[in-house]
Amino acid sequence: MQKIEAVNDFVIKFANINGSGSASANELVARAILRMGVPVSPRNIFPSNIQGLPTWFEVRVTERGYLGRRGGVDMMVAMNPQTWDQDVREIEMGGYLFYDSSRPLPRSRSRDDIHVIGMPLTELCNNTYSDPRQRQLFRNILYVGALAHLLDIETGEIEKLFGQQFKGKEKLLDSNIQALNVGRDYAREHLKPIGLKVERRDKVGDHIFVDGNTAAALGCVYGGATVCAWYPITPSSSVAEAFIRFTQKLRADPQTGKQRCAVVQAEDELASIGMVVGAGWNGARAFTATSGPGISLMSEFIGLAFFAEIPAVLINVQRGGPSTGMPTRTQQSDILACAYASHGDTRHVLLFPEDPYECFEMSAQALDLAERLQTPVFVMSDLDIGMNQRLCRPFAWDDSVEYDRGKVMTREALDAGSEFGRYLDVDGDGITYRTYPGTHPTKGGYFTRGTTKNAYAGYSEAGPDYVDNMQRLLRKFETAKSLVPLPVLTAARYPARFAVLFYGSTSPAMHEALDALAEHGIYLNALRIRAFPFQNEIVDFVAAHSKVFVFEQNLDGQLTTLLINEAGVRPASLVTVVHYDGTPITARFITQEIADRVARLNVHSFKEDRVA
């Protein structure tokens, strides 16, 4: 029987039961490998209940630095009888099945083309520990010790992680190290070597290991946010929680220790966005963090902020929908909902981060854009980026940078006789001047309303006033094209007829897929979209290729719809490829889809040439 043999290039997946304490144990494996200088990309796939349902933890190990999901499993640690058959099917031919052999495994429950590794974990725990909870928790540590031996993971690195986790709790530290050694020693004495190995490298460099929600929160701190209003919702709650932690350190008055910002957990999503809009109207930099159901509930206030032209930032950590959908699964499912949030003719600025670094960068940038454009700005993260730790570039910040507060009429300008009309476009870019409340005792005041108005904020239902205002908002949206992040081009090594468009969390898997396709002689140019509204570079890119594959993690092809509606791209130029089962897209899925479609397109083109 063949055996998968690989050094620093494999996928290990853990199948557990939610609430069993497995996640922290599985993370030890990923972090220990990372500390050996080998890049890893872990993903926690967990249910939306507290305890009892299946959960998986997948770790991609590759010194080539790919951070997306590859697809397929080289080693399955199968600890959940509920999902046994499904888990065994996922293993690659020649791969490895590690399981608790305290009960015999019927031959019918395995496969002839994989290598089965049994270890009596329950039996060992029952013989070592008397407390039921300890037996459950330390069973996880036992298999970590066994894997450390089988994969050549340095146990010293795991012990260092224990030391950090249980600092000041020597009893817990000693008991966990004991369990680790029990598992390692059993594997050393009873288990045969396998073909998967970890060897120390220096491939991590100065990269940091962080999740996107933490990064977004820190970006809001550095971007100058002083107000956060939120309502808890998976998978975005940790954005606000991280913001609280950071502001306690970074936003405390050095003299008094008092907080110099406001964080409010509102009674619901509508209240939270209302607070953000009120704070933005008052001159504060404010944001909320939410997910798809929250966007639905916030739409009325989002429309008010758009039409009254009030800065607001919304960090949307997308999940599976519609309705409650899949709260703990990932999708790029809110593109259209956010682009057109609220009724009427609204258009909103969207930013698409690819990793935690861009969550940091774009959250800070969104606060600038919201004030510059006087409008809501959405940071379109998702669960895959937001809740999973990822290697990325170190965050960078220039302390000399000044915040872009946009067009704000000062008291001095009003005293000097500058004309002020709250919705008067004096520069032709669609962006008007505003004043902060209390700027001047007699000048610069206006009534903020969600109803129609004229250029001087006076109530008006006159058709020409409404048309002028809406045309100005279109000019402002056109101006936004020059302010939002440009797309990023990855050019093929050779001239390419075909191309791909992608965005957000699809990026890591896409780059691996492009390399794999090139190895098989399929070359494509690739453009990563980073923002809406779409710049002319995107339109030109599509026009330069006979077909462009648009990869999306939703059913409806929402970005494709937006490209056709807003960029005027010919529908016939685009081939939408969707992945929407709630798991992060894989490099193998992308590779297979492109290879199959390119083959069909080439055959079709050849037939046309023969007819001609």
Secondary structure as UniProt FT lines:
FT   STRAND          6..7
FT   STRAND          9..17
FT   TURN            18..19
FT   HELIX           22..35
FT   TURN            36..37
FT   STRAND          40..45
FT   STRAND          54..62
FT   TURN            63..64
FT   STRAND          73..78
FT   HELIX           81..83
FT   HELIX           84..90
FT   STRAND          91..100
FT   TURN            101..102
FT   HELIX           107..109
FT   TURN            112..113
FT   STRAND          115..119
FT   HELIX           121..128
FT   HELIX           132..151
FT   HELIX           155..165
FT   TURN            166..168
FT   HELIX           170..190
FT   STRAND          196..197
FT   TURN            205..206
FT   STRAND          208..211
FT   HELIX           212..222
FT   TURN            223..224
FT   STRAND          227..230
FT   TURN            234..236
FT   HELIX           237..250
FT   TURN            254..256
FT   STRAND          262..265
FT   HELIX           269..281
FT   TURN            282..283
FT   STRAND          286..290
FT   HELIX           292..308
FT   STRAND          312..318
FT   TURN            323..324
FT   TURN            327..328
FT   HELIX           335..339
FT   STRAND          349..351
FT   HELIX           356..373
FT   STRAND          376..382
FT   HELIX           383..387
FT   STRAND          389..392
FT   TURN            399..400
FT   HELIX           411..415
FT   TURN            416..417
FT   TURN            422..423
FT   TURN            437..438
FT   TURN            455..456
FT   HELIX           463..480
FT   TURN            481..483
FT   STRAND          488..490
FT   STRAND          498..503
FT   HELIX           504..506
FT   HELIX           507..519
FT   TURN            520..521
FT   STRAND          525..529
FT   STRAND          531..532
FT   HELIX           536..543
FT   STRAND          547..552
FT   HELIX           558..567
FT   HELIX           571..573
FT   STRAND          574..578
FT   HELIX           587..611
//
